[in-house]
């Protein structure tokens, strides 16, 4: 294999990794991206993407859930129970940010009634930060993220999706993904 070909393959692998780090993607999304970015036919892009995804999966860097490929840090399989508890506590701390994200009416009216799980009120400046951290996590839920993006364009709010996610957190499922405030936990390999 030529040096040029090896270099292109490394670039394609790097591009796929960066895309999956940003948010989960379908194989179709990645094929379209590689086809456009590297000026390849759809068939050539498909072969490249399938090869890179297979390698990344063998190396334990990605996993597939449904139609989406996820970067390994989006996994919620923890090495120790303490790591699970830490991640769940972090997820629960973001619930006010998730609620604030979809409560457009409250922001317009200037009404802020958000509290932490222990009942303490969340200061407005903290609420803004929690909202941004929650958005980082939501990128790992393609259905919610895409609906949220679409809803923002149409000035609608997807409260039901966020409420379902909050219920899931309250029933013991930590958020997927990561934000800059995420605790460092060990994920099982």
C-alpha positions as CSV (number, residue, x, y, z in Angstrom):
1,X,0.0,0.0,0.0
2,X,1.3,3.4,-0.9
3,X,2.2,6.0,1.6
4,X,-0.4,8.3,0.2
5,X,-3.1,5.7,0.6
6,X,-2.0,5.0,4.2
7,X,-2.1,8.7,5.0
8,X,-5.6,9.0,3.6
9,X,-6.8,6.0,5.6
10,X,-5.4,7.7,8.8
11,X,-7.2,10.9,7.9
12,X,-10.5,9.0,7.4
13,X,-10.0,7.2,10.7
14,X,-9.3,10.5,12.4
15,X,-12.3,12.1,10.9
16,X,-14.6,9.3,12.0
17,X,-13.2,9.4,15.5
18,X,-13.7,13.2,15.7
19,X,-17.3,12.8,14.5
20,X,-18.1,10.1,17.0
21,X,-16.6,12.1,19.8
22,X,-18.9,15.0,18.9
23,X,-22.0,12.8,18.9
24,X,-23.2,9.4,17.9
25,X,-23.6,8.8,14.1
26,X,-25.2,6.3,11.8
27,X,-23.1,4.4,9.3
28,X,-25.1,6.2,6.6
29,X,-24.1,9.6,8.1
30,X,-20.5,8.6,8.2
31,X,-20.5,7.3,4.6
32,X,-22.0,10.6,3.3
33,X,-19.5,12.6,5.3
34,X,-16.5,10.6,4.0
35,X,-17.8,10.6,0.5
36,X,-18.1,14.4,0.5
37,X,-15.0,15.2,2.5
38,X,-12.6,12.9,0.7
39,X,-14.3,13.1,-2.8
40,X,-15.1,9.3,-2.9
41,X,-17.9,7.4,-4.6
42,X,-20.5,6.2,-2.2
43,X,-19.3,2.6,-2.6
44,X,-15.7,3.5,-1.9
45,X,-16.7,5.6,1.1
46,X,-18.9,2.7,2.4
47,X,-16.0,0.3,2.2
48,X,-13.7,2.7,4.0
49,X,-16.2,3.5,6.7
50,X,-17.1,-0.2,7.3
51,X,-13.4,-1.0,7.6
52,X,-12.7,1.8,10.0
53,X,-15.7,1.1,12.1
54,X,-14.8,-2.6,12.3
55,X,-11.2,-1.6,13.4
56,X,-12.5,0.9,16.0
57,X,-14.9,-1.7,17.4
58,X,-12.2,-4.3,17.6
59,X,-10.0,-1.9,19.5
60,X,-12.9,-1.2,21.9
61,X,-13.2,2.5,21.0
62,X,-16.8,2.4,19.7
63,X,-19.9,0.5,20.2
64,X,-23.1,0.2,18.2
65,X,-26.6,0.7,19.7
66,X,-29.4,0.4,17.2
67,X,-28.4,2.3,14.1
68,X,-25.9,4.5,15.9
69,X,-22.2,4.2,16.6
70,X,-21.0,5.6,19.9
71,X,-17.6,6.7,21.0
72,X,-16.6,4.5,24.0
73,X,-17.0,7.2,26.7
74,X,-20.7,7.3,26.0
75,X,-21.0,3.8,27.6
76,X,-22.6,3.4,31.0
77,X,-21.0,0.1,31.9
78,X,-18.9,0.9,35.0
79,X,-15.9,-0.9,36.5
80,X,-17.1,-0.3,40.1
81,X,-20.4,0.4,41.7
82,X,-18.9,3.6,43.2
83,X,-18.3,4.9,39.6
84,X,-21.9,4.2,38.8
85,X,-23.1,6.1,41.9
86,X,-20.8,9.0,41.1
87,X,-22.1,9.3,37.5
88,X,-25.7,9.0,38.7
89,X,-25.2,11.8,41.2
90,X,-23.7,14.0,38.5
91,X,-26.7,13.2,36.2
92,X,-29.2,14.1,39.0
93,X,-27.3,17.4,39.5
94,X,-28.0,18.2,35.8
95,X,-31.8,17.7,36.1
96,X,-32.5,21.4,36.8
97,X,-30.4,22.3,33.7
98,X,-32.5,19.8,31.6
99,X,-35.7,21.3,32.9
100,X,-34.5,24.8,32.3
101,X,-33.5,23.9,28.7
102,X,-37.2,23.2,27.8
103,X,-39.0,25.7,30.1
104,X,-38.9,28.6,27.6
105,X,-41.9,30.3,29.1
106,X,-40.2,30.5,32.5
107,X,-37.2,32.1,31.0
108,X,-39.3,34.7,29.2
109,X,-41.3,35.5,32.3
110,X,-38.2,35.5,34.5
111,X,-39.7,32.8,36.8
112,X,-37.0,30.5,38.2
113,X,-38.2,27.8,40.5
114,X,-35.5,25.2,40.0
115,X,-34.1,23.2,42.9
116,X,-31.6,20.5,43.4
117,X,-32.7,17.0,44.5
118,X,-32.2,18.1,48.2
119,X,-34.6,21.0,47.7
120,X,-32.0,23.8,47.6
121,X,-32.7,26.5,45.0
122,X,-30.4,26.7,42.0
123,X,-29.0,30.2,41.4
124,X,-29.6,31.6,37.9
125,X,-25.9,31.7,36.9
126,X,-25.5,28.0,38.0
127,X,-28.7,27.2,36.1
128,X,-27.2,28.6,32.9
129,X,-24.1,26.4,33.4
130,X,-26.2,23.3,34.1
131,X,-28.1,23.9,31.0
132,X,-24.9,24.0,28.9
133,X,-23.6,20.8,30.6
134,X,-27.0,19.1,30.0
135,X,-26.8,20.1,26.3
136,X,-23.4,18.4,26.0
137,X,-24.9,15.2,27.3
138,X,-28.0,15.4,25.1
139,X,-25.8,15.2,22.0
140,X,-25.4,11.5,22.9
141,X,-29.1,11.0,22.5
142,X,-29.6,11.5,18.8
143,X,-33.4,11.3,18.9
144,X,-33.7,13.9,21.6
145,X,-30.9,16.1,20.3
146,X,-32.4,16.2,16.7
147,X,-35.8,16.9,18.1
148,X,-34.5,19.6,20.3
149,X,-32.6,21.2,17.4
150,X,-35.7,21.0,15.2
151,X,-37.9,22.3,17.9
152,X,-35.6,25.3,18.5
153,X,-35.9,26.1,14.8
154,X,-39.6,26.0,14.9
155,X,-39.8,27.7,18.4
156,X,-41.3,24.6,20.0
157,X,-40.1,22.8,23.1
158,X,-39.8,19.0,23.4
159,X,-40.8,18.8,27.1
160,X,-42.0,15.2,26.9
161,X,-38.6,13.9,25.7
162,X,-36.8,15.7,28.5
163,X,-39.3,14.7,31.1
164,X,-38.9,11.0,30.1
165,X,-35.1,11.4,30.3
166,X,-35.4,12.9,33.8
167,X,-37.7,10.0,34.9
168,X,-35.0,7.6,33.6
169,X,-32.3,9.4,35.7
170,X,-34.5,9.3,38.7
171,X,-35.0,5.6,38.2
172,X,-31.2,5.0,38.3
173,X,-29.9,5.5,34.7
174,X,-27.0,7.9,34.5
175,X,-26.8,10.2,31.5
176,X,-24.8,9.0,28.6
177,X,-21.9,11.1,27.2
178,X,-19.8,13.6,29.0
179,X,-19.5,17.3,29.8
180,X,-16.6,19.3,31.3
181,X,-18.0,18.7,34.8
182,X,-18.4,15.0,34.5
183,X,-16.7,12.9,37.1
184,X,-13.8,10.7,35.9
185,X,-15.0,7.1,36.1
186,X,-13.6,3.8,34.9
187,X,-15.6,2.2,32.1
188,X,-15.5,-1.6,31.7
189,X,-13.6,-2.7,28.7
